[in-house]
């Protein structure tokens, strides 16, 4: 196999005209130059240099190799400089996938801080709910996936599935996001700070994404009733608007409440408390990439605030 270091020596010999002159230019010994040229000719399978008096001349194969060496070495130098820039966070790219309430709360502040610290690092953002976001990470379609799972899904075997199994991934915990009850401001329980979920058993419900919907149904079932679901929408402002219009009650993640208007409704703590674990996921090899590691750090700091 032809090595870059041998190509550099060949170019020096071609330019200087002799092994000794090339050695002086390269800062090494004449025997070292001779040894590397022998190794290069062995790899090439043909003579590259012929001696003409005190000078060395290129064979036809040697001329071809020198001609290509310029482009090879220039490309290698450019690659080394780009890798050094990425390693030093002067450059780099991170593909981030986040669920909507994370996109509107955690992501903006984290990416603003990342850009201020490392302006050469570029981040792209696509929205997807888990488990789709986790599937994208495993498929190589993103570098970091913001995801969540509800408490208990890792220990209750009947509920654990591949979407909740993150054992092959690096999981950076961000926060525990408690679900909050929403009722119209004219609701009979609007003045309470907290309610038992069974107190809402006779109300119509407005539910969100499929995973959140399944979690609500399970919690209600544990409390002894099946919720009457009148509306289902993945759009959190729409959930809040429907509740404010008196069309039902709902529970939303605390993160989601930061990005919706609360006029016409009241928030109440719901018992038993339901929390979802919000994490940033990446692959083990990606966790060592400087730009990815820096993005994870800023997401964690933002969540901590």
N, C-alpha and C positions, 0 to 999 in steps of 0.2 A: 504494500500500500504506500502510495506517495504521501509524504508528510510535508506540512507547511514549512518546517524548519529547514528541510532539505531544499525546497524551492527557493528560499531566501538565500541560501548559500550558493545555489546554482546561478542565480541572478547576479550575485556579487562577483563570482568567478567570470561570468560573461562580460560584466562591465569592467572589471579590473584587468582581465587578461591572464591572470596566473593565480595559483593557489596561495602563494605567499602574499601577493598584493591583496587578495580577497581576505586573507586572515588578518592583515593589518586593519582593513576597513571594518571587519566584523569584531575585532578585539579578541581574537582567539588564536590558536596555534595553527601552523601550516599542516601538521599531521591531522588535526581535527577536521580541517576542511577536506583533506584528501579522504579521510574515513567516511565523511558524510556524502561525498560524491560517489564513492564506491557503493554505499548503501542505496543511494538514489538510482544508480545504474542497475543495481540488482532488482529493485522494485520495478523499474521501467522495462527490464528485460532486454536492453539494447544499449550500446555505448552512446554517451551524450557529449563527451569531450574527447578531442584528440590533441596530442602535444605537437606543436609546431615550433621547434627550437625552444626558446624559453617561454613561449606563450602557449595558452590553451585556446583551441578553437572549438566552436560548437559543431556537432554533427547536425544532420537534418532533423533528427529526433530531438536533439538538444535545443535547436532553434524553435521547434514547435512547442516544446515544454516551456521555454522562457516566455514565448509569446502568450501562452495561456496563464503563466504564473502571475503576470501583472494583475489580471482580473481576479484570479483566485485569492491572492494576498490582499487585494483591495477590499474584496467582499468579506474576507475574514476579519480584517481590521475594523470594517464598519460594524460587523456583528459583535466583535469584542467591545466596541464603544457603546453600542446599544444595550448590551447586557450589563455593562458597568453602570449605565445610566439607570436602568431598571433596578439593579441591585441597590443603587444609592438613592432611589426614589426621586430621581430627576425626571423619570419617565415611567410609563407603565399603564396598564389598562385593567380595569376590574368590571366584570359583568355581574350586576346585582339584580336579583329577583326578590320582590317583596309583596306581601299581602297588602290590600289597600290601606287599612288603618295604620300599618307600619310606614307605608309610603308617605302618608300625610303628617306623621308625627316624628318618628325616630329618624327617618332617612334625611330630610332636608338639613337639619342641624348637623348631623354627622358628616354629610358630604361637604357642607360649607366649611366645617373645621378641617376636614381632610384637604380641601383645595387650598385653604390658607396655609397649611403646614407643608403641603407638597403640590405646588401648582402644576407640575408636570404630569401628575397622575390623573388619568381620565376614567370616569365611571359612567357606565350606561345603566339604565334602570328599566326593567319590565315588570309588570304586575302579574302575579299569579298566586292563587290560594294554595296552601298545602292540601293534598299531597302532590299536586301538580308541580309546585316549585321544587320539592325534594326530588321528584323524578327528573326535572330539568338539570339539577345539579349532578345527579348520578350519570346522566346521559352526556355530560360535558357541555351543556348549553348555557351554563352560567358558572361563575366562580364562587359566589356567595348567595345563599338562599335564606331570607328571613322567613321563619316558619313558626308555627305554634302547635301545641297539643294540650289537651285538657288534663288536669291532674288526675292521676289514677290510670291513665291509659297504658302506662308501662308495666303495671303490676297485675292488672286484672286480665288474665289470659284470654278470656272470651272476647275482650275488646281489642286486644293488641293485634295489629296487622303490620304489613311491610311499611305502610305509610308512617307508622308511629315508631318503627324500629330504626334508630339512628346510630346503632352500634358501630357501623362502618364509617361514620362521619365524625368530623371534629365539630362539637357543639359548644358554642360560646353562649352561656346563659346571659340574657339581657334583663328580663324582669318577669314578675308574676302579675299578670293582668286580670284583675277581678271583674266579673260581669256585674253590671249595675242595672237595676230595674228602672223602666221608664213607664210612667202613667200620665194620663192627661191631668192638667192642673185642676180640673173639676172632679177628679176621681175621688172616691170615698177614702182612699188610703194616701191621698196626695200630701197630707200633713205629717205623715209618719217618717221617721228616719230610717227604719228598717221594717221589713215585713217577712213573714214566712211565705214561701212560694205557694203553699196550698191556699193562702188567702186570696190568690189570684186564679183559683181553679175555675171559677164561673165566668171569667173574662175571656173575650176573644183575643187571640194572640197574633202578633206580627213577628215573623221570624226572618233570620238572615240566611247566610250561606249554608249549604247542605251539612257541613260538619257541625256548625253551630246549632243548626236545627236538630240534628240527631242528639247532640248533647242536651239540649233543652228537653226534648221528649223523654230522655232517660232520667233526667233529674225530676221531672214532673211525675213520671211513673213511680219513682222511688218514694215520692211524697203522696202517692195514692190516687193520682188522677191523670187523665190524658188531656193535654191542652187542645182547645179548639182553635185550630190555625185558620185564620181568615185571609191573611196576606203573607206572601213570601217574596222577599227581594234582597239582593246582595248589596243594594245601595243604602248605606247607613243614613244619609240625609233623608231618604225616602221613608225609612223606618221611623225616624224622629218626626217627620211631617205627618205620617199616618197616626202616630200616637197623639200628637198635638191636636189633630182634628177630631179626637175622641173615638177613633175607630178600633182601638184595642190597646193592649199593653205589650211590652217587649222587654227583653234584656239585651244590653249591648256591652261589648268590652269597654273598659275604661279608656283605652287608647282611642276608640272610635268616637267617644263623647267629646274629645278635644277638637274634632273637626266637623261637628254638626251644630246647628242652631237649636237652642233649647227653649225658645219662646213657646208658651202654651203647654209645656209639660213639666213634670217634676221627676227628679231622680230619687230612688230609694235603694237602700242596701237590701239585698235579697238573701234570705237564709233558707237552706244551708248555702254557705259561700261557695261559689264556683269560680275557679281561677284557671287561666290558661298560661302555660309556660311559653314565653316568647324567647326564641333563640336565634342566633345567626349560625348557619351551618356552612361548612366547606369540606372539601376532601383533604385527607391528611397531607398529600403532596402540595396542594395549593396553599395550605396553612403556612408553609415555609416561604412562599413568595412574598417579598417585601410589601408590594402594593396591597395584596390581599390582607396581610397581617395588619397593616396600618389602617385599612378600612374597618376591620374587625375591632381594633382598639377604639376607633372613634365612635363606632356604633355602641360599644359597651359604655364609653364615657357619657354619651348622650343619654342612654337609658338610665344611667346612674343619677343623672341630674333630674 
